[in-house]
Amino acid sequence: MGSSALGSLVPVTLVLSALLFAALWMRRRLEQGATGGQSVRLTGEHAVHVVTVEGRRWMLGTGPAGPPTLLAELAAAPPEGSGG
């Protein structure tokens, strides 16, 4: 591999790395916005989600075996900006 090929490989690698980072960051932001809360992946097929709708919070479990399952109703979240 010549030095000119290596010289063009470095910028391409940097651009692809930046695009990958941006895609992963965007995915995380979209997942949080779509559920109105947070999601945690347990395995490739299982996850736990905290969903907030009109002040009520639920913990839901999802997996390949069936529909989402209500695991618990959580205490109401403190108002935004309250610092707690």
N, C-alpha and C positions, 0 to 999 in steps of 0.2 A: 504494500500500500504506500503510495507516494505521499510526500509532505503536503501536497495540495489537496489530496483526498482527506487526509487527516485534519487539515485546516478547516475544511467545510463540514466535517463531521461534528466538531465541537459546537458550533452555533446551532446546528440542527438538534443535537442532543439537549442543549439548553432550552430551546424553544419547546421541544416535546415534553421536557420535564416541567416547564412552567404550565403548559396546557394540561398535563395530568394533575398537577397541584390545583389548578383552577377548577377542573372538573370535579375533583373530590370535595373541594370546599363548597362548590355550588350544590352538589348532591346533598351534603349535610344540611345546608341552609334550607333547601327545598323540602327535605324530610321533616325538619322541625316545623316549617310553616304549614305543611299540608296536614299534619296531625294536630296542630294547635298545642303542641307540647314537645315531648322528647321521645326518642326511640332508642332502644339498646338492642343490638343483635346478639343473640346468645349463640347461635350456630348459623350456618348458611340458610337454614329454613325456619328457624324459630326466633322470635323477637318479643320484647315487652315494650308497650307504648303507654305513655301517659297522655291522655287526651283531655282537653279542657273545652267545654261547651257551655256558654252562658253562665260562667262562674262555677260550674260543677266539674269535678276532676275524676276520671276513672283510670284504672290501670287495666290494660287489655293485653292478653297474650295471643300471639298468632303463630301458626305453624301449618304444616302440610296436611294434617289430619282432619281439618274441618274449618268452620268459620271462626272469626275472632271470638275469644272468650273473655267475659268480664271477670277479672281476678279480684278487684276490690274497688270500692268507692273511697276516694281520698278526701282529706280535709280540704276546704277551699283554700286556694292560693291567696297569699297576701296581696293587696292592691299594688299595682306596679308603681315603683318609685318610693315605696315605703321603707326600703332599705332592710327589710327583714324577710 
